[in-house]
Amino acid sequence: MTNLQKLNRQQKRELMRRVKADDPGLEIVHPNAAGIDVGNASHYVAISPSRDPEPVRQFSCFTQDLRRLAEWLQSRGVDTVAMQSTGVYWIPLYDVLEEYGMKVFLVNAKHTRNLPGRKTDVQESQWLLKLHTYGLLQHSFRPPAEILTMRTYWRLRDEHVRGASSAIQRIQKVLTQMNVQLANVISDISGWSGMAILRAILAGERDPKQLAALCHPRIQATPEEVAKSLEGNWRAELLFALEQEVNNYDHYQRQVAACDQKLQIQLGSFPTREKENPKAAGEPSPAKRRARKRSPKSKRNAPQFDLTSELQRITGVDLTLLDGVDVMTAQTIISEVGWDMSRWKTEAHFASWLGLCPDNRISGGKVLGKGTRKVIHPLARALRMAAFTLIKCQSYLGAQYRRLRTRLGAPKAITAMAHRLARLVYRMLKYGEGYVDKGMDFYEQKYRHQQIQLLQKKAASLGFQVTELPAAV
């Protein structure tokens, strides 16, 4: 027996490949299985031919037919079902099957594309049945019902915020067509001053000085500059378009407020999580405190209630202690995955599930391509945006990101820091640990010590010795 301790990494990998090749492990894992090819108008269901003379049947998508489908599977002794996550067509079927007590495996369509020959719905359902019977399909993550409710409110709110942003862009376009250069003197026309001027214009006010007087005293532009920018052509059709877009913006703001009310009620229904570690609360770093004080614009789209306290109550930790993670990102994390990390064995599994880890394609001992898996997930996108904001952060994570950005480039550095943030989020939610920033100076000293050790090791291999000089006075 070869001693595993004496094998290097490549030899261990080759040994594991031989073991898996000798024992493929094609055992029946789910004997009472069924495969369903999900469609828009109908679903094709396949079970074992030993259970029914007609093993493949077609059912319509109506609720009555879905219940008939579930009853047929129950009568044939089926207790586990595999189906693809096709659009949103699978959601009603998933709910009905769960209602009847069946275990549903929601699988990725990319894992079932190896069916040779001409593809039909019947063959697709039978292929799913075969793969699921031998346990060759992985179950996709689906959060509990209460997390799904919160996620629906949060995603709907995000769509309304994007709609309001699009309305502001169209308002700015109409103003430019009227040669009202308000956006050149006011940085944000959706602010207090900008909206006051727009509403006065729609009310019939045309005097530039009267309109400029509506600005907030904190506007940096002088009243003369603002009045000069408010001289336009005031075309009737453009004023009508401006009125339409302002009404759209107000409508989106009301929709966002309604989502905030539902979100607050849903968060209030969650129990309080007791802190396992009394020191888990942690303290924000000085850089984090300064960022919170000087960034009121980022809070404009935030819910109009104390979301930070609610999230800290139900999770037991404060995710906003992480540099780059604000309350909006923290809410995205909880809405997408919840706070129960038992679904993933380790933090590495969690980062891999988000597509934030390397995915080298190797064939014949050669690396054919490098990169990350193509995973489209709102949480991965939020973590990448959080990592991008670390460029000016005077903290440990900020120093690490700048170092990686210099060495690897911006895209790879953003993915690497998003991977780092995913690991930290996993630890905080699973173990109830607080995040403590060790500071930028600590990272620089640690990096310097690592470089000295590398130089000493390299010099020793060449027969030299590196001696550190005393610090200059």
URHUDA-V786954 format. One record per pair of residues at least 6 apart in sequence whose C-alpha atoms are under 6 Angstrom apart, sorted by the first residue. I is the first residue (numbers start at 1). J is the second residue. D is the distance in whole Angstrom. If there is no record, write none. Layout:
BEGIN
I_J_D ; I_J_D
END
This chain:
BEGIN
27_134_6 ; 28_133_6 ; 28_134_5 ; 29_133_6 ; 29_134_5 ; 29_135_5 ; 30_133_5 ; 32_78_5 ; 32_79_6 ; 33_78_6 ; 33_80_5 ; 33_81_6 ; 33_133_6 ; 34_46_6 ; 34_47_5 ; 34_81_5 ; 34_129_5 ; 35_45_6 ; 35_46_5 ; 35_81_6 ; 35_82_5 ; 35_125_5 ; 35_128_5 ; 35_129_4 ; 36_44_6 ; 36_45_4 ; 36_83_5 ; 36_125_5 ; 37_43_6 ; 37_44_5 ; 37_125_5 ; 41_61_6 ; 42_59_5 ; 42_60_4 ; 42_61_5 ; 43_58_6 ; 43_59_5 ; 44_57_6 ; 44_58_5 ; 45_56_5 ; 45_57_5 ; 46_55_6 ; 46_56_4 ; 46_125_6 ; 46_126_6 ; 47_55_5 ; 49_55_5 ; 79_102_5 ; 80_102_6 ; 80_103_5 ; 80_104_6 ; 81_104_5 ; 81_105_6 ; 82_104_6 ; 82_105_5 ; 83_106_5 ; 84_106_6 ; 84_107_5 ; 84_108_6 ; 84_109_6 ; 105_139_5 ; 106_139_5 ; 106_140_5 ; 107_139_6 ; 107_140_6 ; 150_335_6 ; 151_335_5 ; 153_259_6 ; 157_256_6 ; 157_259_6 ; 160_252_6 ; 164_249_5 ; 164_252_6 ; 167_245_6 ; 167_249_6 ; 171_242_6 ; 178_232_5 ; 178_233_5 ; 179_232_5 ; 180_229_6 ; 180_230_5 ; 180_231_6 ; 180_232_5 ; 181_229_5 ; 182_229_6 ; 185_221_6 ; 193_215_5 ; 193_216_6 ; 197_211_6 ; 208_227_5 ; 208_230_5 ; 209_227_5 ; 212_223_6 ; 212_226_6 ; 212_227_5 ; 260_303_6 ; 272_313_5 ; 272_314_5 ; 273_314_5 ; 273_315_6 ; 273_316_5 ; 275_316_5 ; 280_433_5 ; 280_434_4 ; 281_317_6 ; 281_434_5 ; 282_434_5 ; 284_321_5 ; 285_437_6 ; 287_394_6 ; 312_318_5 ; 319_330_6 ; 320_326_5 ; 324_386_5 ; 324_389_6 ; 324_390_6 ; 325_386_6 ; 339_429_6 ; 341_430_5 ; 344_350_6 ; 347_423_5 ; 347_426_6 ; 351_419_6 ; 351_422_6 ; 354_380_6 ; 355_373_5 ; 355_375_5 ; 356_419_5 ; 357_372_6 ; 358_371_6 ; 358_372_5 ; 359_371_6 ; 359_372_5 ; 359_373_6 ; 360_369_6 ; 360_370_5 ; 361_367_6 ; 361_368_5 ; 361_369_5 ; 362_368_6 ; 383_418_5 ; 384_414_6 ; 384_418_5 ; 387_414_6 ; 387_417_6 ; 387_418_5 ; 388_414_6 ; 390_398_5 ; 395_439_5 ; 395_440_4 ; 396_439_5 ; 396_440_4 ; 396_443_6 ; 399_440_6 ; 404_413_5 ; 405_413_5 ; 456_466_6 ; 459_465_6
END
